[in-house]
């Protein structure tokens, strides 16, 4: 009796594990174009604590985004590829609504004036202003170059990372995010 119960339990775990791997494989199959640079992390990595500053110099935490999927983008005002991809991140946020939070973090010495001027010139309307002036979060997350984008699950864990710029409002990016929101991993 005990052996049968153990066998059934093991079979249930195997089916769940295989389903999770199948879900991840299905999401990975959606990677096209720029999204081919997206690398899934297994197991998911916990997000380190860090204090960020908003447009009013008030301390902010990424903890406020817990419970939703997050596209966390590290960028800088002086970084040309970062500036080029920001409008696609803004459009992605407009398209995804409340299902995904697109959160850009200007890391390093980026003046608030430079950020707000860039947002105005690039017509960025849907993204918050967050800064990591001492690169505390970037250092703890091993951000070695910019731009770098991390996808966080609703538990606040890193599940994927993309180094370099990308068109975040592309069909492939939206399909990946839709699948993650719908199915989770």
N, C-alpha and C positions, 0 to 999 in steps of 0.2 A: 504494500500500500504506500509506504513512504517512498519507495523507489519510483513508483508510478507518478506520484505527486511531484517529485523532483524532476522527472522527465518532462512532465507537462509544463512546469515552471520554466525549465531551460528552453523548451520549444517556444514558449511565449516570449521570453527574452530575445531569443534568436530572431523571431518574426519582427519584433519591434526594432531591433538593431538593423535588420535588413531593410525595413521600411524607412528608417531614418537615412540609411546609406543610399537607398533608392531616391528619396526626396532630394538629398544633396546632389546626387548624380544628375537628376532632372534639372535642378537649378544650374549646375555647372554647364549643362548642355545648352543653356540659353546664352552663354557668353559668346558674343560676336563683336567684331570691331574692337573698339577701345576696351570693352569689357573682357576681352581675352586676357588682359593684364590683371584681372581680379583674381586673387588667390584666397581660397577658403582656408580657414584656420581650424584645426581640430587637435585637441579639444578647444572649445571657446575659451578666450582669455578674459579674466576679470579686468575691468577698467580701473586704473589707479586713481586715487583721490587727487584732486588738484583744484585750486581756486583760480577761476578765470575772472576777468573784469569785463563789464558790459560798457555800453556807450556813455553811461553816467559815472564810470569808475566804481560802480558798486560790485562787490564780490558776487560771483555766480558759481554754481556747481552744475555739472552735467547730470546730477542726480534728479533734477527736475524733469528730465526726459525719460526717466525710468518708466517702463510700461508701454513704450512705443519703440518701433524700429527707428534707428538713427543713422543718417549718413553724415559722419563726422569728417569734416574736411580741414586739413591743416594747410594754410596758405600765408602769403605775405604780400604786402602792397608793392614791393620791389620785384616780385617774381612774375615775369611775363607769362609763363604757362599757367600760373595760378590765376592771373587776371583774365586770361583767355577763357578759362573754364567756368569762372564765376557766373556768367549769365546762364549757362546751362544748369547750374545748381539752383539758381533762382527760378528758372522755368520748371525744374523738377519739383521744387517745393510747391509751386502753384498747382501743378498737376496732381501731386500726391495728397494734398490737403492734410488732414489730421492723421492719415495712416502712417506717414513717415515724417520725421523731423529732420530737415536738412540743417546742419549746424556747422557753419564755418568758424574756425578759430584762427585768428591772425596771430601767428607765433613769432616771437622775437621782437625787435625794436620797430614796431609799426605805430606811428602816431595816430591818435584818434582822428585828427584832421585829415590825414592821408586816406584813412579807411572811409570816412564819410564822403570825402571828395570823390573817391573811386566809386562808391555806391551810387552817388548822384550821377556821375558821368556814364556809368555802365547801366543805369536805370535798374539797379538792384532794389527791389521793393518787398520781397518775401523772406529775406534772410535776416537773422539777428546779427548784431555786432557783438562779438566776443573776442577777447584778447588774452593771450598767454605771454605777457611781456617778458618774463624771465625764462620762458621755454620749459617750465616745470612739467607740464603735462606732456609736451612733445618729447622731452628727454625720457620720461618714465615709459613712454610708449614707443621708444626707439625710432623716432622720426629722424631719419638721416638726410632727407632731401625733400624738397617741395615741388609741386603739391603732393600730398599724400592723403588718401581718403580711406577711412575705416568704416565698415558697417557694423553697427552694434545691435544685438538682439534686445528684446524688451527687458531682459534681466540686466542690461548694461554691460554685456560681454562682447568682446570683439569676435566676430565670426568670419570676417573677410577683410582684405586689405588690397588697395590698388595704389601702386607707386606711379606717379606721373599724372599728367592731365588726361581728362576723358570728357566725352560728351555725355553728361549725366542725364540728359533728357532724351537720349536715344531710345529706340524701340527695345534694344537689348537690355539696357539699364532698367527701364521701366518694367520689362517682363521679369527680370530677376527680382526686383523689389516687390512686384505684385505676388510672385510665387513665394517669396519669403514671408510676406504678410499673411498670405492665404494659408500656407502649409507649415510655416516655421521650419526650423531644422533642428 
